[in-house]
Amino acid sequence: MGKEKKGFSLYKGQRVGVFVDVQNMYYSARYSHKAKVNFKTILKEAIRGRRLIRAIAYVIKADVKDESNFFEALMNLGYEVKAKDLQVFYGGAKKGDWDIGIAMDTIELAPKLDAVVLVSGDGDFVPLVEHLKHSLGCYVEIMAFGKSCSQKLIEEADNFIDIEENLNAFLIQAANKSKKE
């Protein structure tokens, strides 16, 4: 699935951290493909036989049906789940993102990692990818939906894994609701 670029090859002893922007993946899958993300396959492809140090899924608590079941399912798949409440502002505007939290965690964990896999297509992460590569010496992979991923983020990464190249593996279609994410 993942095609390495720039002459880098994976090795089993490589220490990898996986950081998943759940909201970004959820909305990309929902709006582009009317499906849900298969987070089990995401984790397996992100690791690809390497030594997993941490896998963190960043979620927003919005008090919706089955939310706690989803968070528990992520934990059962091997993710550490970090959750924060959805912010509701005066006038009804809502905001919920983990950009700073993801950036801080990747920077703090980088000395213990050889590779960072950021599962997000958010272009706000371009400076983070640059910092992880150039200042901290990490190999950085981006996993995202190619159609909705920031082109600059793809260009800056050492490797890009386009989820859209294998939708059957990475998505759970609405008809398969009985399967766990």
Residue pairs with C-beta under 8 A, 6 or more apart in sequence:
1 45
1 161
1 165
1 166
1 169
2 45
2 48
2 141
2 159
2 161
3 159
4 10
4 158
4 159
5 158
5 159
5 160
6 158
6 159
8 139
8 158
8 159
10 48
10 49
10 50
11 50
12 49
12 50
12 51
13 50
13 51
14 50
14 51
14 114
14 115
14 139
15 50
15 51
15 53
15 112
15 113
15 114
15 115
16 46
16 47
16 50
16 51
16 52
16 53
16 113
16 114
16 115
16 116
16 117
17 52
17 53
17 54
17 55
17 56
17 106
17 109
17 110
17 112
17 113
17 115
17 116
17 117
18 43
18 46
18 47
18 52
18 54
18 55
18 56
18 117
18 119
19 56
19 58
19 102
19 105
19 106
19 116
19 117
19 118
19 119
19 120
20 39
20 42
20 55
20 56
20 57
20 58
20 79
20 119
20 120
21 58
21 98
21 102
21 118
21 119
21 120
21 122
22 57
22 58
22 59
22 60
22 74
23 58
23 59
23 60
23 96
23 97
23 98
24 119
24 120
24 121
24 122
24 144
25 37
25 39
25 42
25 119
25 120
25 144
25 145
26 36
26 37
28 121
28 144
28 145
28 148
29 35
29 36
29 37
29 145
29 171
30 36
32 145
32 147
32 148
33 167
33 171
34 174
35 167
35 171
35 172
35 173
35 174
36 171
36 172
36 174
36 181
37 170
37 171
37 172
37 181
38 169
38 170
38 171
38 172
38 179
38 181
39 57
39 73
39 74
39 77
39 79
39 181
40 77
40 180
40 181
41 169
41 170
42 119
42 143
42 163
42 170
43 55
43 77
43 78
43 79
45 143
45 161
45 169
45 170
46 55
46 117
46 119
46 141
46 143
46 161
47 55
50 115
52 78
53 109
53 112
53 113
54 80
54 109
55 78
55 79
55 80
56 79
56 80
56 81
56 82
56 105
57 74
57 79
57 80
57 81
57 82
58 82
58 83
58 98
58 101
58 102
59 70
59 71
59 74
59 81
59 82
59 83
59 84
60 83
60 84
60 85
60 86
60 96
60 97
60 98
61 67
61 83
61 84
61 85
61 86
62 86
62 96
63 86
70 181
71 81
71 83
73 180
73 181
74 81
74 181
75 81
76 180
82 98
82 101
82 105
84 96
84 98
84 101
85 96
86 94
86 95
86 96
87 94
87 95
87 96
88 94
89 95
99 122
99 124
99 125
102 118
102 120
102 125
102 128
103 125
103 128
106 116
106 118
106 128
106 132
107 128
107 131
107 132
107 136
109 116
110 116
110 132
110 136
110 137
110 138
111 136
113 138
114 138
114 139
115 138
115 139
115 140
115 141
116 132
116 138
116 139
116 140
116 141
117 140
117 141
117 142
117 143
118 125
118 128
118 129
118 140
118 141
118 142
118 143
118 157
119 142
119 143
119 144
120 142
120 144
121 142
121 144
121 145
121 148
121 149
121 150
121 153
122 150
122 153
123 150
123 152
123 153
125 150
125 153
126 150
126 152
126 153
126 156
129 140
129 142
129 153
129 156
129 157
130 156
132 138
132 140
133 139
133 140
133 156
133 158
139 158
139 159
140 156
140 157
140 158
140 159
141 157
141 158
141 159
141 160
141 161
142 149
142 153
142 154
142 157
142 159
142 160
142 161
143 160
143 161
143 163
144 153
144 160
144 161
144 162
144 163
145 162
145 163
145 164
146 154
146 160
146 162
146 163
146 164
146 165
147 164
149 160
149 162
154 160
163 170
163 171
172 179
172 181
